[in-house]
Each structure stands twice: as C-alpha cells, then as structure tokens.
Amino acid sequence: MRFAIYGAGGLGAYYGVRLTEAGHDVGFIARGPHLEAIRDKGLTLHSPVGDAHLCRPLATGEPSEIGAVDVVVVAVKTWQVAEILETMRPLVGDSTLIVPFLNGVEAPDVLAGAFGEDRVLGGLSRIFCEIESPGVIRHLNPGAYVEFGLLDGQLSDPVESLRQVFEDAGVEAKASSNIRTALWEKLMMVGSWAGLGALSRSTLGEVCAQPELVEMVDRAMEEGIRVGQSRGYLLNEKLKENLWGFYQGLPHDTTASMMRDILNGKPSELDAWNGVIVRFGREAGVPTPVHAFTYHALLPMERRARGDALYRAPGRS
C-alpha cells in the first residue's frame, strides 16, 4: 500500500518506519530542521522493540511531491488540522482513506467536513515517542497500539485490511465499531491529569504521589465521564479504575505532550483536551469545575504562545 504520513514527528515517524520495514511505500511530510536532517542523513528510530534506519525515505514539505496514496495518516497537532486541509488534497484520490492519530475528539469531523465521512476514519494511538534530535526518533515504551473505525460505526473490508497491515508491521491494531466512544476514553486518559501536571510542573508520578492532586484528577475523570455520557457514549463502567491502573504502570517521569508544549512556551492542544470538555459540558449543562479551572488557568500561557496581542509584553509591536 502507499501511505503518506502527514506530520513526521515522533508518532508519525514511528509508524512510517514500521510500515516501510513491512514493505509499504511511505512518504513523509515534515518541515524545518527535521525535514532537512531526514533528507541529508535519513530517518533513525531508536526503540525498545528494535532500532531502524531509513537511508533515503521520501521526505518533503510539499504533499504534491507524493501525490495520491491509499492511506493518509494525519499526525499533526489537533490545532493544525484546519490549516492543512487544502495542502492535503494532492494526497487524496478516489479511494484514499484518511486516518487521524490525534488527541481529542473533533479532528475526524473536521476532516470529514472537507473530504467526506465515507473516507475519514476516527483513529487513536497509544505510544510514547518523541523527536530526540532532527532526523532521530526515540520510542520510549515497548509497545504501540492503534485503533480506528468508520465514524458511523460500520465495519468494512478496507478498514479490516488496514488493521491487518498495521498488525503485519508489528503494531497492535484494532478495527473499532464504536470509535467515538474509544476517542472519548482516550481523551479521559490524557485530559484528566496533563493540565494539572502542567499547572503543578509535575510528572505523572509526582501527580500521583500528591493526595490532593490525586483527588483533583479523580474529580476530572468524573467530570469527563458525565460529559461523555451526556453525548451518548457508552463508556466502560470500570473506566476510572482502568485509568488509574494504566497510570500506575507508567514510568514515574512520564509527561504529556500538551504539558511539555505549554511549559516550553509552544502552542498546545489545551483547547482539544480540557477546553473541549468545558465546552461540551456547558452545552449539556454538566458542571466541569476542575477542567474549567485547569483550562482557564493555562489559557494565558496558551495565548502568549500563539502571539495573542492581548498577552504581548508592553512595548512590543
């Protein structure tokens, strides 16, 4: 199959490397020093499940240089999705599937509005990867999981075929008949603690060691569950228990991408994590005090990172 990885950061690059190793034709869309390094020295992956190096992958900043593919894996930040809709069009042919592996729950609908619901899947990934240096990816946990499915809940042969492709590439994969619920549960996994971690400048292990923060995370989970239920999601009745078990199994120094972006002064996915729970809660009349506090306390930093004129330092134009 022909793939385009739109956003060759840690996550996108990892899956692109594994798919290439499995014999598929993969083009990587990247930018800046990372793109230059891939072109000059290839793409290197360091992973506990096997290192890899692609000597001369097709890497570009122009999707038109790749052309129409069978599958577009969208792996940019959620707030960048609206920005790439037009530049994605050269990648999309008559039978192209679009699979976003993003945090949050709204990106599939944004993509479906531009390309049609019949060709856009809801998708999620559980993996810890980062760009260690330009052209070098570090995979941090010994595993990778993807889940995707049609937004209307129907199973199809193309979706099952794609699942098999990922499995054959060494990635645990599931074709879902209820991807919207799965996306909400993934949002709970990251959104319940990452904002509080950013506010307290604490790793997940440090958050879990502070009883007062543990209580706030638990309340954030409850809020997210109630908002999800108001939207008709049939959430696992043991979701909270499963989330706490998952957290306990992660390294003490685990951080979330939103947290790292905020603390590094970069635009983040704050609106797609805490912000969306606050917005949906308001629409449904469900109180979300922990998420609202977290969102609004972090919002000034987010606005500064985005160059909001209201938050620029005095004297700057």
C-alpha positions as CSV (number, residue, x, y, z in Angstrom):
1,M,0.0,0.0,0.0
2,R,1.0,3.6,-0.5
3,F,1.0,5.8,2.6
4,A,1.6,9.4,3.3
5,I,2.5,10.4,6.9
6,Y,1.3,14.0,7.3
7,G,3.4,15.1,10.3
8,A,6.6,13.0,10.7
9,G,7.1,13.8,14.4
10,G,7.6,11.1,17.0
11,L,4.3,9.3,16.4
12,G,4.0,9.7,12.7
13,A,7.6,8.8,12.0
14,Y,7.4,5.7,14.1
15,Y,4.5,4.2,12.2
16,G,6.0,5.3,8.9
17,V,9.3,3.5,9.7
18,R,7.5,0.3,10.7
19,L,5.2,0.4,7.6
20,T,8.3,0.9,5.4
21,E,10.0,-2.0,7.0
22,A,7.0,-4.1,6.2
23,G,7.4,-3.3,2.6
24,H,4.9,-0.5,2.0
25,D,5.6,2.7,0.1
26,V,5.7,5.6,2.6
27,G,6.1,9.3,2.0
28,F,6.9,11.6,5.0
29,I,5.7,15.2,5.2
30,A,7.8,17.2,7.6
31,R,9.3,20.6,7.9
32,G,12.2,22.6,9.2
33,P,15.5,21.1,10.5
34,H,13.7,17.7,11.0
35,L,12.9,17.6,7.3
36,E,16.4,18.7,6.3
37,A,18.0,16.1,8.5
38,I,15.9,13.3,7.1
39,R,16.8,14.3,3.6
40,D,20.5,14.6,4.4
41,K,21.0,11.6,6.8
42,G,17.9,9.5,6.6
43,L,15.4,8.8,9.4
44,T,16.7,6.9,12.5
45,L,14.5,5.2,15.1
46,H,15.7,4.1,18.5
47,S,13.1,1.7,20.0
48,P,13.0,-1.0,22.8
49,V,11.3,-3.3,20.2
50,G,14.0,-2.8,17.6
51,D,16.1,0.1,16.1
52,A,15.8,1.0,12.5
53,H,17.2,3.4,9.9
54,L,15.7,4.5,6.6
55,C,18.6,5.7,4.4
56,R,16.7,7.6,1.8
57,P,13.0,7.9,2.6
58,L,10.8,10.1,0.5
59,A,10.5,13.2,2.7
60,T,9.1,16.5,1.6
61,G,7.3,19.6,2.8
62,E,5.1,19.5,-0.3
63,P,2.4,16.9,-0.4
64,S,2.1,17.3,-4.2
65,E,5.5,15.6,-4.5
66,I,4.0,12.5,-3.1
67,G,0.6,12.5,-4.9
68,A,-2.4,10.4,-4.3
69,V,-2.0,7.5,-1.9
70,D,-4.1,4.7,-0.4
71,V,-3.9,6.0,3.2
72,V,-3.1,9.3,4.7
73,V,-2.0,9.1,8.3
74,V,-2.6,12.5,9.9
75,A,-0.2,13.0,12.8
76,V,-0.1,16.8,13.3
77,K,-1.3,18.7,16.4
78,T,-5.1,19.0,16.6
79,W,-5.0,22.7,16.2
80,Q,-3.1,22.3,12.9
81,V,-5.8,20.2,11.2
82,A,-7.8,23.1,9.8
83,E,-4.6,24.6,8.5
84,I,-3.6,21.5,6.4
85,L,-6.9,20.7,4.8
86,E,-6.1,22.3,1.4
87,T,-2.5,21.2,1.3
88,M,-3.7,17.6,1.9
89,R,-5.8,17.5,-1.3
90,P,-3.0,16.2,-3.6
91,L,-2.7,13.1,-1.4
92,V,-6.4,12.2,-1.6
93,G,-7.6,10.1,-4.6
94,D,-10.9,8.4,-5.3
95,S,-10.3,5.6,-2.8
96,T,-8.0,7.2,-0.2
97,L,-8.6,6.6,3.5
98,I,-7.7,9.3,5.9
99,V,-6.8,8.2,9.4
100,P,-6.0,10.8,12.1
101,F,-4.0,9.6,15.0
102,L,-4.6,12.7,17.1
103,N,-5.6,13.6,20.7
104,G,-9.1,14.9,21.2
105,V,-12.4,14.0,19.6
106,E,-13.1,16.7,17.0
107,A,-10.5,16.2,14.3
108,P,-12.3,13.4,12.4
109,D,-15.3,15.6,11.9
110,V,-13.2,18.5,10.7
111,L,-11.6,16.1,8.1
112,A,-14.9,14.6,7.2
113,G,-16.3,18.0,6.5
114,A,-13.6,18.6,4.0
115,F,-13.2,15.1,2.4
116,G,-16.4,13.2,3.2
117,E,-17.4,10.9,6.0
118,D,-17.0,7.8,3.8
119,R,-13.3,8.2,3.6
120,V,-12.4,9.5,7.1
121,L,-11.8,7.2,10.0
122,G,-11.7,8.1,13.6
123,G,-8.4,7.0,15.0
124,L,-6.3,6.9,18.1
125,S,-2.8,5.7,19.1
126,R,-1.2,4.8,22.4
127,I,2.5,5.2,22.1
128,F,5.3,7.3,23.7
129,C,7.6,8.7,21.0
130,E,9.5,12.0,20.6
131,I,11.9,13.7,18.2
132,E,15.2,13.2,20.1
133,S,17.0,15.4,17.6
134,P,16.3,16.3,13.9
135,G,16.0,13.1,12.0
136,V,16.1,10.9,15.1
137,I,13.1,9.4,16.8
138,R,13.1,7.9,20.3
139,H,10.4,5.3,21.1
140,L,10.1,5.2,24.9
141,N,7.7,2.4,25.7
142,P,7.9,-1.2,24.5
143,G,4.7,-1.2,22.5
144,A,2.5,0.6,20.0
145,Y,-1.3,0.5,19.7
146,V,-3.7,1.9,17.1
147,E,-7.4,1.8,16.9
148,F,-9.6,3.1,14.1
149,G,-13.0,2.8,12.6
150,L,-15.7,4.5,10.4
151,L,-17.4,7.3,12.2
152,D,-20.9,5.7,11.7
153,G,-19.7,2.5,13.5
154,Q,-19.9,0.3,10.4
155,L,-17.1,-2.3,9.9
156,S,-15.8,-2.6,6.3
157,D,-13.3,-4.6,4.3
158,P,-10.9,-1.6,3.7
159,V,-10.8,-1.0,7.5
160,E,-10.1,-4.6,8.3
161,S,-7.4,-4.7,5.6
162,L,-5.8,-1.6,7.1
163,R,-5.9,-3.2,10.5
164,Q,-4.0,-6.3,9.1
165,V,-1.4,-4.0,7.5
166,F,-0.6,-2.5,10.9
167,E,-0.5,-5.9,12.6
168,D,1.9,-7.2,10.0
169,A,4.1,-4.1,10.7
170,G,4.4,-5.1,14.3
171,V,1.8,-2.7,15.7
172,E,-1.1,-3.9,17.8
173,A,-4.2,-2.8,15.9
174,K,-8.0,-2.9,16.4
175,A,-10.8,-2.1,13.9
176,S,-13.5,-0.4,16.1
177,S,-17.2,-0.4,15.7
178,N,-17.5,2.3,18.3
179,I,-14.6,4.6,17.6
180,R,-16.3,7.8,19.0
181,T,-16.5,6.2,22.5
182,A,-12.9,5.0,22.2
183,L,-11.8,8.5,21.3
184,W,-13.6,9.9,24.4
185,E,-12.0,7.3,26.7
186,K,-8.6,8.2,25.2
187,L,-9.3,11.9,25.9
188,M,-10.0,10.9,29.5
189,M,-6.7,9.1,29.7
190,V,-4.7,12.2,28.8
191,G,-7.0,15.1,29.7
192,S,-7.7,14.1,33.3
193,W,-4.2,14.8,34.5
194,A,-2.0,16.5,31.9
195,G,-3.3,20.1,32.5
196,L,-2.9,19.6,36.3
197,G,0.6,18.3,35.6
198,A,1.4,21.5,33.6
199,L,0.0,23.7,36.4
200,S,2.0,22.0,39.1
201,R,5.0,21.4,36.8
202,S,4.9,17.8,37.9
203,T,5.4,14.5,36.1
204,L,2.6,11.9,36.3
205,G,4.5,10.1,39.1
206,E,4.7,13.3,41.1
207,V,1.0,14.0,40.5
208,C,0.1,10.5,41.7
209,A,2.2,11.0,44.8
210,Q,0.3,14.1,45.9
211,P,-3.0,13.1,47.6
212,E,-4.6,16.5,46.8
213,L,-3.7,16.2,43.1
214,V,-4.9,12.6,43.0
215,E,-8.3,13.8,44.3
216,M,-8.4,16.5,41.6
217,V,-7.5,14.1,38.9
218,D,-10.3,11.7,40.1
219,R,-12.8,14.6,40.0
220,A,-11.6,15.5,36.5
221,M,-12.3,11.9,35.4
222,E,-15.8,12.1,36.9
223,E,-16.5,15.3,35.0
224,G,-15.3,13.8,31.7
225,I,-17.4,10.7,32.2
226,R,-20.5,12.7,32.9
227,V,-19.9,14.9,29.8
228,G,-19.3,11.8,27.7
229,Q,-22.4,10.1,28.9
230,S,-24.4,13.3,28.1
231,R,-23.2,12.8,24.5
232,G,-24.4,9.2,24.4
233,Y,-21.1,7.5,24.7
234,L,-21.3,4.0,26.3
235,L,-18.3,4.3,28.5
236,N,-16.7,1.4,30.2
237,E,-18.1,1.2,33.7
238,K,-14.6,0.5,35.0
239,L,-13.1,3.4,33.1
240,K,-11.8,5.2,36.2
241,E,-10.4,2.0,37.7
242,N,-8.7,1.2,34.3
243,L,-7.2,4.7,34.0
244,W,-5.7,4.6,37.5
245,G,-4.3,1.2,36.7
246,F,-2.8,2.5,33.5
247,Y,-1.2,5.5,35.2
248,Q,0.4,3.2,37.9
249,G,2.0,1.2,35.1
250,L,3.8,4.2,33.5
251,P,7.2,5.4,34.4
252,H,7.4,8.0,37.2
253,D,8.8,10.7,34.9
254,T,6.0,10.4,32.3
255,T,4.9,13.7,30.9
256,A,2.2,14.6,28.3
257,S,2.8,16.4,25.0
258,M,0.4,19.2,25.9
259,M,2.2,19.7,29.2
260,R,5.6,19.8,27.5
261,D,4.4,22.3,24.9
262,I,2.9,24.6,27.4
263,L,5.9,24.6,29.7
264,N,8.2,25.2,26.6
265,G,6.1,28.2,25.5
266,K,4.7,26.5,22.4
267,P,1.1,26.3,21.2
268,S,-0.5,23.3,22.7
269,E,-3.6,21.1,22.4
270,L,-5.2,22.7,25.5
271,D,-8.4,23.5,23.7
272,A,-8.7,20.0,22.4
273,W,-8.1,18.4,25.8
274,N,-9.5,20.4,28.7
275,G,-11.2,23.0,26.6
276,V,-13.4,20.6,24.7
277,I,-14.7,19.0,28.0
278,V,-15.6,22.5,29.3
279,R,-17.3,23.4,26.0
280,F,-19.3,20.2,25.7
281,G,-20.1,20.3,29.4
282,R,-21.5,23.8,29.1
283,E,-23.6,22.7,26.1
284,A,-25.1,19.8,28.1
285,G,-25.5,21.6,31.3
286,V,-22.9,19.4,33.0
287,P,-20.6,21.2,35.5
288,T,-16.9,20.8,34.9
289,P,-15.2,22.9,37.6
290,V,-11.8,21.1,37.6
291,H,-11.4,21.2,33.9
292,A,-12.7,24.8,33.8
293,F,-10.1,25.8,36.4
294,T,-7.3,24.0,34.6
295,Y,-8.3,25.4,31.2
296,H,-8.6,29.0,32.2
297,A,-5.5,29.0,34.4
298,L,-3.4,27.7,31.5
299,L,-5.1,29.9,28.9
300,P,-2.9,33.0,29.3
301,M,0.2,30.8,28.6
302,E,-1.5,29.4,25.6
303,R,-2.4,32.8,24.3
304,R,1.1,34.1,24.7
305,A,2.5,31.1,22.8
306,R,0.1,31.9,19.9
307,G,1.1,35.6,19.8
308,D,-2.2,36.9,21.1
309,A,-1.8,40.7,21.1
310,L,-3.6,40.9,24.5
311,Y,-0.8,39.0,26.1
312,R,2.2,40.5,24.5
313,A,4.7,42.2,26.7
314,P,4.4,46.0,27.0
315,G,6.4,47.8,24.3
316,R,6.4,45.1,21.8
317,S,4.7,45.7,18.4
